[in-house]
Amino acid sequence: MNAFFYYFYNFFRSIFEHIWNVVVAIKDAIFGILDIRYYVELFKTYQDELSPFGWVAVIIVHILLTALFVLIVFLIWKGLKVVFRFKVPVVEYEKMKDEVVTLKREIMKANYEKDKILAMKISELGMEVNPELLDTPEELLAAGQEMSEGEKPEEETEDDENKVEVVDTKEKRFPRLSSVDLVYKSPDYQPPEYDNTITLEELCINFRNFAASRLGLYYDLEVMKQAFASFGAAKMLILQGISGTGKTSLPYAFGQFIQNPSVICSVQPSWRDRTELFGYYNDFTKKYTETDFLKTIYEAHYYEDPRIVILDEMNIARVEYYFAEMLSILELPREEERYVSVVSNTAANDPELMKEGKIWIPNNVWYVGTINNDDSTFAVADKVYDRAIPIDLDDRAEFFEAPDTPPMRLSYKHMEKLYQEAKEKYPVSEENLILLDKLDKYLIEHFRLTFGNRIMRQMKDFVPCYVACGGTEIDGIDFMFAKKILRKFESLGLGFIRDELDSLVVYLDHEFGSENMRISKAYLARLKKMSGN
């Protein structure tokens, strides 16, 4: 046991001796640096040999070194001062946080009590006002004073409550929309003649040839089938992939093909709410700030042409923020209910097709969003993907010799008729519906995912339209399964479902045939690679 104590005694003594040697060395270094007597003796040794130029150089060097030393000391002093100034003990910091929270609560209580008192004051004056509808206490008092000067209001009826306020304006609040009325209400306006003989398959082929021969844009025929079939299943299409693959050019070219140019709305990172799309009322100018998006929707009431609105780089801001209202409106089952509120009142000189400050969302407008998946963009929420149909453009199509194809005038009603006929003529077969039901149960059991009513409805609309465009039923099912269901796998944690992916491939081969479901199998292979195996 004595050997053990001697060992640790010598062990710790050695450590502390080395630490002491370091402290002594630092002390000696500091005193050595500050040994002014040594520097004086060193200077006297060489002063007799210095030339005039040497004396000047010595003085300049000493001034610079002194300034540098003073600057270093000053910066160290300032740094220490800042550190100790903002250093707050943990207990005091937590106490300050509690005080801030308490103050916020007291402010909220005070504001609430203030609003109640103001509302009671106005009630005494004979007017019922909701405090939340007015911005400041001054507005509340002003409202009460105005009512006190006149007669007290009579009891409101139910019709009065539903009546929209009418404002008196000398100038038009919507000059751009009103100019649309003038153009299409003019006796000189002549509606175009439409080609109502083309089929969906011919539409895909002719548009592809037009884009190649007239615009120098090349797309695979499969992409054409997917895009036009998507228009028959949803009002929103998402084109996603790497930059330079023609995502924006595709809907732009379609506008040129039908001679009704598409509208490009370049999404900005600052977009936060619906006013970025629909505009807003300017209280200073007494006019509404109209956007191209609003004008396009309003103008679409006057013609039968299809119209494309392009939300370029739509995920550079959060889609579910600025496009949330449109997503909800487009989901309404009854088309006659698809109104968007623009202003809360109405004026005599408002646009003719605006009813009580609201505009109807016409059926002949489709919305195409382009997405670049990189670090500079936001992830698109599932609620957006569920209501749209995504198409991947990951590479450029090969050049091909296309016959010269002229543009045409296409009627929206004719397109709707083609889509309706396709759904009646090529419904999803009962056999494939049974397979889809079994696949849905398999996904619930192994991945806790399900098709859902919306996806099944879209699939039953998409697949017949895809067949009418020249595709096959199984390929349409494959496309929708990959884009609407397998896409959700990326949020499940691929490392945990890696082994289940192989089992799903085996299941697809067994149920649908090894030669089918190519898109889904390729997607599963990519997911397997992303999982690190």
C-alpha positions as CSV (number, residue, x, y, z in Angstrom):
1,M,0.0,0.0,0.0
2,N,2.9,2.3,0.7
3,A,4.1,1.9,-2.9
4,F,0.7,3.0,-4.1
5,F,0.9,6.3,-2.1
6,Y,4.5,7.0,-3.2
7,Y,3.4,6.4,-6.8
8,F,0.6,8.9,-6.7
9,Y,2.6,11.4,-4.7
10,N,5.4,11.4,-7.3
11,F,2.8,11.4,-10.1
12,F,0.9,14.5,-8.9
13,R,4.2,16.3,-7.8
14,S,5.5,15.8,-11.4
15,I,2.3,17.3,-12.9
16,F,2.3,20.3,-10.6
17,E,6.0,20.9,-11.2
18,H,5.4,21.1,-14.9
19,I,2.5,23.4,-14.4
20,W,4.6,25.6,-12.1
21,N,7.4,25.6,-14.8
22,V,4.9,26.9,-17.3
23,V,3.7,29.7,-15.0
24,V,7.3,30.6,-14.3
25,A,8.2,30.6,-18.0
26,I,5.2,32.9,-18.7
27,K,6.2,35.2,-15.9
28,D,9.8,35.3,-17.1
29,A,8.6,36.0,-20.7
30,I,6.4,38.9,-19.6
31,F,9.1,40.5,-17.4
32,G,11.6,39.9,-20.3
33,I,9.3,41.7,-22.7
34,L,8.9,44.6,-20.2
35,D,12.6,44.8,-19.3
36,I,13.2,48.4,-20.4
37,R,16.8,48.4,-18.9
38,Y,17.8,45.7,-21.3
39,Y,16.5,47.6,-24.4
40,V,18.3,50.7,-23.2
41,E,21.6,48.9,-22.9
42,L,21.1,47.2,-26.3
43,F,20.4,50.6,-27.9
44,K,23.6,52.1,-26.3
45,T,25.6,49.3,-27.9
46,Y,24.7,50.3,-31.4
47,Q,24.0,54.0,-31.2
48,D,27.5,55.1,-32.1
49,E,27.3,53.1,-35.3
50,L,24.0,54.4,-36.5
51,S,23.9,56.6,-39.6
52,P,21.4,59.5,-39.9
53,F,19.2,57.3,-41.9
54,G,19.5,54.6,-39.2
55,W,18.4,57.1,-36.5
56,V,15.3,57.9,-38.5
57,A,14.5,54.3,-39.1
58,V,14.9,53.5,-35.3
59,I,12.6,56.3,-34.3
60,I,9.9,55.3,-36.8
61,V,10.1,51.6,-35.8
62,H,9.8,52.4,-32.1
63,I,6.8,54.7,-32.7
64,L,5.0,52.0,-34.7
65,L,5.8,49.3,-32.1
66,T,4.6,51.5,-29.3
67,A,1.4,52.3,-31.2
68,L,0.8,48.6,-31.9
69,F,1.3,47.7,-28.2
70,V,-1.1,50.4,-27.1
71,L,-3.7,49.3,-29.7
72,I,-3.5,45.6,-28.5
73,V,-3.9,46.7,-24.8
74,F,-6.8,48.9,-25.8
75,L,-8.6,46.2,-27.7
76,I,-8.1,43.7,-24.8
77,W,-9.5,46.3,-22.4
78,K,-12.5,47.0,-24.6
79,G,-13.2,43.3,-25.1
80,L,-13.1,42.6,-21.4
81,K,-15.3,45.6,-20.8
82,V,-17.9,44.3,-23.2
83,V,-17.8,40.8,-21.8
84,F,-18.3,41.9,-18.2
85,R,-20.9,44.5,-19.2
86,F,-23.2,42.0,-20.8
87,K,-22.5,39.1,-18.5
88,V,-25.7,38.5,-16.5
89,P,-25.9,35.8,-13.9
90,V,-28.2,32.9,-14.8
91,V,-30.6,33.6,-11.9
92,E,-31.0,37.3,-12.9
93,Y,-31.5,36.3,-16.5
94,E,-34.3,33.9,-15.7
95,K,-35.8,36.5,-13.4
96,M,-35.8,39.0,-16.3
97,K,-37.5,36.5,-18.6
98,D,-40.3,36.0,-16.0
99,E,-40.7,39.7,-15.7
100,V,-41.0,40.2,-19.5
101,V,-43.7,37.4,-19.7
102,T,-45.6,39.0,-16.8
103,L,-45.5,42.4,-18.4
104,K,-46.8,41.0,-21.7
105,R,-49.7,39.4,-19.9
106,E,-50.5,42.7,-18.1
107,I,-50.4,44.6,-21.4
108,M,-52.9,42.1,-23.0
109,K,-55.2,42.4,-20.0
110,A,-55.0,46.2,-20.1
111,N,-55.8,46.3,-23.8
112,Y,-58.7,43.9,-23.3
113,E,-60.2,46.0,-20.5
114,K,-59.6,49.2,-22.6
115,D,-61.6,47.7,-25.5
116,K,-64.4,46.7,-23.2
117,I,-64.6,50.2,-21.6
118,L,-64.7,51.8,-25.1
119,A,-67.3,49.4,-26.3
120,M,-69.5,50.2,-23.3
121,K,-69.0,53.9,-23.8
122,I,-70.2,53.6,-27.4
123,S,-73.2,51.5,-26.4
124,E,-74.2,54.3,-24.1
125,L,-74.1,56.6,-27.1
126,G,-76.6,54.4,-28.9
127,M,-74.3,52.4,-31.3
128,E,-73.2,48.8,-31.3
129,V,-69.6,48.4,-32.5
130,N,-67.3,45.5,-32.5
131,P,-64.0,46.8,-31.1
132,E,-62.0,44.3,-33.2
133,L,-63.2,46.0,-36.5
134,L,-61.7,49.3,-35.6
135,D,-58.0,49.9,-35.4
136,T,-57.5,52.4,-32.6
137,P,-59.3,53.8,-29.6
138,E,-59.6,57.1,-31.4
139,E,-61.6,55.4,-34.2
140,L,-64.0,53.9,-31.6
141,L,-64.6,57.2,-29.9
142,A,-65.0,58.9,-33.3
143,A,-67.6,56.4,-34.3
144,G,-69.5,56.9,-31.1
145,Q,-69.4,60.7,-31.5
146,E,-70.7,60.5,-35.1
147,M,-73.7,58.4,-33.9
148,S,-74.4,60.8,-31.0
149,E,-74.7,63.7,-33.4
150,G,-77.4,62.1,-35.5
151,E,-80.3,60.0,-34.8
152,K,-80.0,56.6,-33.0
153,P,-80.1,53.7,-35.5
154,E,-83.2,51.7,-35.7
155,E,-83.1,48.0,-35.0
156,E,-81.3,46.1,-37.8
157,T,-83.2,43.5,-39.7
158,E,-81.7,40.3,-41.1
159,D,-81.6,41.9,-44.6
160,D,-79.6,44.9,-43.3
161,E,-77.0,42.6,-41.8
162,N,-76.5,40.8,-45.1
163,K,-76.4,44.0,-47.1
164,V,-73.0,45.0,-48.5
165,E,-71.9,48.5,-47.8
166,V,-72.1,50.8,-50.8
167,V,-69.4,53.5,-51.1
168,D,-69.4,56.6,-53.2
169,T,-66.4,57.2,-55.4
170,K,-65.8,59.6,-58.2
171,E,-63.0,57.6,-59.9
172,K,-63.0,54.0,-60.7
173,R,-61.5,51.8,-58.0
174,F,-60.5,49.1,-60.5
175,P,-59.2,50.8,-63.6
176,R,-57.6,47.7,-65.2
177,L,-60.6,45.5,-64.7
178,S,-62.9,48.3,-65.9
179,S,-60.8,48.5,-69.1
180,V,-61.4,44.8,-69.6
181,D,-65.1,45.5,-69.6
182,L,-64.7,48.2,-72.3
183,V,-62.7,45.9,-74.6
184,Y,-65.1,42.9,-74.5
185,K,-68.3,45.0,-74.3
186,S,-67.3,47.0,-77.4
187,P,-69.3,46.4,-80.5
188,D,-66.1,45.9,-82.4
189,Y,-65.1,42.8,-80.4
190,Q,-65.5,39.6,-82.3
191,P,-65.1,36.3,-80.5
192,P,-62.7,33.9,-82.3
193,E,-63.7,30.8,-84.2
194,Y,-62.6,27.6,-82.4
195,D,-61.4,24.2,-83.7
196,N,-63.8,21.8,-82.1
197,T,-62.8,18.7,-84.0
198,I,-59.4,17.8,-82.5
199,T,-59.0,14.9,-80.1
200,L,-56.9,14.7,-76.9
201,E,-54.3,12.5,-78.6
202,E,-54.1,14.8,-81.6
203,L,-53.8,17.7,-79.2
204,C,-50.8,16.1,-77.5
205,I,-49.1,15.4,-80.8
206,N,-49.9,18.7,-82.5
207,F,-48.7,20.8,-79.5
208,R,-45.5,18.8,-79.2
209,N,-44.8,19.4,-82.9
210,F,-45.7,23.1,-82.6
211,A,-43.3,23.6,-79.7
212,A,-40.5,21.9,-81.7
213,S,-41.1,23.4,-85.1
214,R,-42.1,27.0,-84.2
215,L,-40.4,27.6,-80.8
216,G,-37.4,25.1,-80.8
217,L,-38.7,23.5,-77.6
218,Y,-38.5,19.7,-77.4
219,Y,-40.5,17.5,-75.0
220,D,-41.2,13.8,-74.8
221,L,-44.6,12.7,-75.9
222,E,-45.0,11.0,-72.6
223,V,-44.8,14.4,-70.8
224,M,-47.5,15.8,-73.2
225,K,-49.8,12.9,-72.2
226,Q,-49.2,13.4,-68.5
227,A,-49.7,17.2,-68.7
228,F,-53.0,17.1,-70.7
229,A,-54.4,14.2,-68.7
230,S,-53.6,16.3,-65.5
231,F,-55.7,19.1,-66.8
232,G,-58.6,16.8,-66.8
233,A,-58.1,15.7,-63.2
234,A,-57.1,18.9,-61.4
235,K,-56.9,22.6,-61.8
236,M,-53.3,22.8,-60.6
237,L,-50.2,21.2,-62.2
238,I,-46.7,21.2,-60.7
239,L,-43.7,20.9,-62.9
240,Q,-40.6,20.1,-60.8
241,G,-37.0,19.2,-61.5
242,I,-33.6,20.7,-62.2
243,S,-33.1,24.1,-63.8
244,G,-33.1,24.3,-67.6
245,T,-35.4,21.4,-68.4
246,G,-38.2,23.6,-69.8
247,K,-40.6,23.8,-66.8
248,T,-41.7,27.4,-67.5
249,S,-41.4,27.0,-71.3
250,L,-44.0,24.2,-71.4
251,P,-47.0,26.1,-70.2
252,Y,-45.7,29.2,-72.0
253,A,-45.6,27.3,-75.3
254,F,-49.1,26.0,-74.7
255,G,-50.4,29.6,-74.5
256,Q,-48.7,30.4,-77.8
257,F,-50.2,27.2,-79.3
258,I,-53.8,28.2,-78.5
259,Q,-53.1,31.9,-79.2
260,N,-54.0,33.0,-75.7
261,P,-50.7,33.8,-74.1
262,S,-50.0,32.4,-70.6
263,V,-49.5,34.8,-67.7
264,I,-46.2,34.4,-65.8
265,C,-46.4,35.4,-62.2
266,S,-42.8,35.4,-60.8
267,V,-43.1,34.5,-57.1
268,Q,-40.9,36.5,-54.8
269,P,-39.3,35.4,-51.5
270,S,-41.3,38.2,-49.7
271,W,-44.7,36.8,-50.5
272,R,-46.6,36.0,-47.3
273,D,-50.3,36.3,-48.0
274,R,-53.1,36.5,-50.7
275,T,-52.5,40.2,-51.4
276,E,-49.4,39.2,-53.5
277,L,-51.8,37.5,-56.0
278,F,-55.0,39.5,-55.7
279,G,-53.7,42.9,-54.8
280,Y,-55.1,45.3,-52.1
281,Y,-57.1,48.4,-51.6
282,N,-55.0,51.6,-51.2
283,D,-56.7,53.9,-48.7
284,F,-54.6,56.8,-49.7
285,T,-55.3,56.7,-53.5
286,K,-58.8,55.2,-53.0
287,K,-58.0,52.7,-55.7
288,Y,-57.4,49.0,-55.7
289,T,-53.8,47.9,-56.6
290,E,-54.6,45.3,-59.3
291,T,-52.3,42.5,-60.2
292,D,-51.8,40.6,-63.4
293,F,-53.2,37.5,-61.6
294,L,-56.4,39.3,-60.7
295,K,-56.8,40.8,-64.2
296,T,-56.3,37.4,-65.8
297,I,-59.0,35.7,-63.7
298,Y,-61.4,38.5,-64.4
299,E,-60.7,38.6,-68.1
300,A,-61.2,34.9,-68.4
301,H,-65.0,35.4,-67.8
302,Y,-65.3,36.9,-71.3
303,Y,-63.9,34.2,-73.5
304,E,-64.0,30.4,-73.9
305,D,-60.3,29.9,-74.5
306,P,-58.3,28.0,-71.9
307,R,-55.9,30.2,-69.9
308,I,-52.7,29.2,-68.1
309,V,-51.4,31.1,-65.0
310,I,-47.8,30.2,-64.3
311,L,-46.5,30.6,-60.8
312,D,-42.8,30.6,-61.6
313,E,-40.5,29.3,-58.9
314,M,-43.6,29.0,-56.7
315,N,-41.7,27.5,-53.7
316,I,-39.2,30.4,-53.4
317,A,-41.9,31.5,-50.8
318,R,-44.2,29.3,-48.8
319,V,-47.0,28.2,-51.2
320,E,-49.4,27.4,-48.4
321,Y,-49.2,31.1,-47.3
322,Y,-50.0,33.1,-50.4
323,F,-52.0,30.4,-52.4
324,A,-53.9,28.9,-49.5
325,E,-57.2,30.6,-50.3
326,M,-57.1,29.5,-54.0
327,L,-56.4,25.9,-52.9
328,S,-59.5,25.9,-50.8
329,I,-61.7,27.6,-53.4
330,L,-60.6,25.2,-56.2
331,E,-61.6,22.3,-54.0
332,L,-65.2,23.4,-53.6
333,P,-67.4,20.8,-55.2
334,R,-69.9,23.3,-56.6
335,E,-68.5,25.6,-59.2
336,E,-71.0,28.3,-58.6
337,E,-69.6,28.7,-55.1
338,R,-66.0,29.5,-56.2
339,Y,-65.9,33.2,-55.3
340,V,-63.0,35.1,-53.9
341,S,-63.6,38.3,-51.9
342,V,-61.7,41.3,-53.3
343,V,-63.2,44.2,-51.3
344,S,-65.6,44.3,-48.4
345,N,-67.9,46.9,-50.0
346,T,-69.2,47.8,-53.5
347,A,-69.3,51.0,-55.6
348,A,-71.5,52.0,-58.5
349,N,-68.5,52.2,-60.9
350,D,-67.0,48.8,-60.0
351,P,-66.3,46.3,-62.8
352,E,-69.5,44.8,-64.2
353,L,-68.7,41.2,-63.4
354,M,-67.8,41.9,-59.8
355,K,-70.7,41.0,-57.5
356,E,-70.7,42.6,-54.0
357,G,-67.0,42.9,-54.0
358,K,-66.4,39.3,-55.1
359,I,-65.1,37.7,-58.3
360,W,-66.0,34.3,-59.5
361,I,-63.1,31.9,-60.2
362,P,-63.7,30.8,-63.8
363,N,-63.3,27.2,-64.9
364,N,-61.2,27.9,-68.0
365,V,-58.1,28.8,-66.0
366,W,-55.5,26.3,-65.0
367,Y,-52.6,27.0,-62.6
368,V,-49.1,25.7,-63.3
369,G,-46.4,26.0,-60.7
370,T,-42.7,25.4,-61.4
371,I,-40.5,24.1,-58.6
372,N,-36.7,23.9,-58.2
373,N,-35.8,21.6,-55.4
374,D,-32.6,23.1,-53.9
375,D,-31.4,24.7,-50.8
376,S,-32.7,28.2,-51.7
377,T,-36.4,27.1,-51.7
378,F,-39.0,25.9,-49.3
379,A,-40.4,22.4,-49.1
380,V,-43.9,22.2,-50.6
381,A,-46.5,21.1,-48.0
382,D,-48.5,17.9,-48.5
383,K,-51.7,19.9,-48.8
384,V,-50.4,21.5,-52.0
385,Y,-49.2,18.3,-53.5
386,D,-52.4,16.5,-52.6
387,R,-54.5,19.1,-54.5
388,A,-52.1,19.3,-57.6
389,I,-50.6,16.7,-59.9
390,P,-46.8,16.9,-60.1
391,I,-44.7,16.0,-63.2
392,D,-41.0,15.6,-63.0
393,L,-38.8,17.2,-65.7
394,D,-35.3,15.9,-64.8
395,D,-33.6,16.0,-68.2
396,R,-34.0,17.7,-71.5
397,A,-35.8,15.8,-74.3
398,E,-33.9,14.7,-77.4
399,F,-34.1,16.7,-80.7
400,F,-36.4,15.3,-83.3
401,E,-37.6,16.4,-86.7
402,A,-41.1,17.8,-86.3
403,P,-43.4,18.8,-89.1
404,D,-44.3,22.5,-89.2
405,T,-47.4,22.8,-87.1
406,P,-49.4,26.1,-86.9
407,P,-51.2,27.3,-83.8
408,M,-54.9,26.9,-83.3
409,R,-57.8,28.3,-81.3
410,L,-59.1,25.9,-78.7
411,S,-62.3,26.1,-76.8
412,Y,-62.4,25.3,-73.1
413,K,-65.8,23.8,-73.5
414,H,-64.5,21.5,-76.2
415,M,-61.7,20.4,-73.8
416,E,-64.2,19.8,-71.0
417,K,-66.3,17.7,-73.5
418,L,-63.3,15.6,-74.4
419,Y,-62.4,15.0,-70.8
420,Q,-66.0,14.0,-69.9
421,E,-66.2,11.7,-72.9
422,A,-62.9,10.1,-71.9
423,K,-64.1,9.5,-68.3
424,E,-67.2,7.8,-69.6
425,K,-65.4,5.8,-72.3
426,Y,-62.3,4.7,-70.5
427,P,-63.2,4.3,-66.8
428,V,-60.7,2.4,-64.6
429,S,-61.4,-1.3,-65.0
430,E,-63.0,-3.2,-62.2
431,E,-59.9,-5.5,-62.1
432,N,-57.5,-2.6,-61.5
433,L,-59.8,-1.1,-58.9
434,I,-59.6,-4.3,-57.0
435,L,-55.8,-4.3,-57.3
436,L,-55.7,-0.7,-56.1
437,D,-57.8,-1.6,-53.1
438,K,-55.5,-4.5,-52.2
439,L,-52.5,-2.2,-52.7
440,D,-54.1,0.4,-50.4
441,K,-54.5,-2.2,-47.7
442,Y,-50.9,-3.3,-48.2
443,L,-49.6,0.3,-47.7
444,I,-51.7,0.7,-44.6
445,E,-50.3,-2.5,-43.1
446,H,-46.6,-1.9,-43.9
447,F,-46.2,1.9,-44.2
448,R,-49.2,3.4,-42.4
449,L,-50.2,5.2,-45.6
450,T,-53.4,5.2,-47.6
451,F,-54.7,6.5,-50.9
452,G,-57.4,8.7,-49.5
453,N,-60.6,9.8,-51.2
454,R,-59.0,12.8,-52.9
455,I,-56.2,10.7,-54.5
456,M,-58.6,8.0,-55.6
457,R,-60.9,10.6,-57.2
458,Q,-58.0,12.2,-59.0
459,M,-56.8,8.8,-60.2
460,K,-60.3,7.9,-61.6
461,D,-60.2,11.2,-63.5
462,F,-56.6,11.1,-64.6
463,V,-56.4,7.5,-65.9
464,P,-59.2,7.8,-68.5
465,C,-57.9,11.1,-69.7
466,Y,-54.4,9.6,-70.0
467,V,-55.8,6.7,-72.1
468,A,-57.6,9.2,-74.3
469,C,-54.2,11.0,-74.8
470,G,-52.7,7.8,-76.2
471,G,-51.5,6.1,-73.0
472,T,-52.4,2.8,-71.4
473,E,-54.5,2.3,-68.2
474,I,-51.7,0.6,-66.3
475,D,-49.2,3.3,-67.1
476,G,-51.6,6.0,-65.9
477,I,-52.1,4.1,-62.6
478,D,-48.3,3.7,-62.4
479,F,-47.8,7.5,-62.8
480,M,-50.4,8.5,-60.2
481,F,-49.2,5.9,-57.7
482,A,-45.6,7.1,-58.0
483,K,-46.4,10.9,-57.9
484,K,-49.1,10.9,-55.3
485,I,-48.3,8.0,-53.0
486,L,-44.6,7.1,-53.2
487,R,-43.7,10.7,-52.9
488,K,-44.9,10.6,-49.3
489,F,-42.3,7.9,-48.5
490,E,-39.6,10.6,-48.4
491,S,-41.1,11.9,-45.1
492,L,-41.3,8.5,-43.4
493,G,-37.6,8.0,-42.6
494,L,-36.1,5.9,-45.3
495,G,-33.6,4.3,-43.0
496,F,-36.5,2.6,-41.1
497,I,-38.4,1.4,-44.2
498,R,-35.4,0.4,-46.3
499,D,-36.2,-3.4,-46.1
500,E,-39.9,-2.8,-46.8
501,L,-39.1,-1.1,-50.1
502,D,-37.8,-4.4,-51.6
503,S,-40.9,-6.2,-50.4
504,L,-43.1,-3.5,-52.1
505,V,-41.2,-4.1,-55.4
506,V,-41.9,-7.8,-55.2
507,Y,-45.6,-7.1,-54.4
508,L,-45.9,-4.8,-57.5
509,D,-44.3,-7.5,-59.7
510,H,-46.6,-10.1,-58.4
511,E,-49.9,-8.1,-58.6
512,F,-49.3,-5.9,-61.6
513,G,-46.8,-7.9,-63.6
514,S,-43.0,-7.5,-63.8
515,E,-43.2,-5.6,-67.1
516,N,-45.5,-2.9,-65.6
517,M,-45.2,-0.1,-62.9
518,R,-41.9,1.0,-64.3
519,I,-42.1,4.5,-62.9
520,S,-43.0,3.3,-59.4
521,K,-40.1,0.8,-59.4
522,A,-37.6,3.4,-60.6
523,Y,-38.8,5.7,-57.8
524,L,-38.5,3.0,-55.2
525,A,-34.9,2.2,-56.4
526,R,-34.1,5.9,-56.0
527,L,-35.5,5.9,-52.5
528,K,-33.5,2.8,-51.7
529,K,-30.4,4.6,-52.9
530,M,-31.2,7.7,-50.8
531,S,-31.6,5.5,-47.7
532,G,-27.9,4.6,-48.0
533,N,-28.1,1.0,-49.1
